[in-house]
Amino acid sequence: MTSGSFEVNGWPLWYDKYGTGPSPVLMIPGALGTGKMDFYEQLEGDDALDLKKFTIIAVDPPGWGRSRPPVRAYNKDLYSNDVDCYYKLMK
C-alpha cells in the first residue's frame, strides 16, 4: 500500500493505493468515513480483493479524514467539485 495526496481546485485529496492489477477500482466512502476505514475488509481484511487483479484507490473525500481543508462550504458546487477531484485522481 502506498499513500499520497495532491491538490485539486485548492482542495487536498489524500488516497491509499493498493495492488497493481490491470483493473482500476475507485472506492469512495459514504457519509463521514474515510477510504481505509470504510473499506478495511476489502483492502486488508479476511475478504480482501485480489490485488493482482485490481489497482484499488481508496480516497478520503474532500473535507474528511486526511483531506480536511480548514473550511468546506456546503453549496450547490459541493458534489461537482468532489467529482472533479476524483476524475483528476484517476487520470
Stockholm file with secondary structure:
# STOCKHOLM 1.0

chainA/1-91         MTSGSFEVNGWPLWYDKYGTGPSPVLMIPGALGTGKMDFYEQLEGDDALDLKKFTIIAVDPPGWGRSRPPVRAYNKDLYSNDVDCYYKLMK
#=GR chainA/1-91 SS CEEEEEEETTEEEEEEEECCCSEEEEECCCTTCCHHHHTHHHHTSTTCCCTTTEEEEEEECTTSGGGCCSCCCCSTTHHHHHHHHHHHHHC
#=GC SS_cons        CEEEEEEETTEEEEEEEECCCSEEEEECCCTTCCHHHHTHHHHTSTTCCCTTTEEEEEEECTTSGGGCCSCCCCSTTHHHHHHHHHHHHHC
//
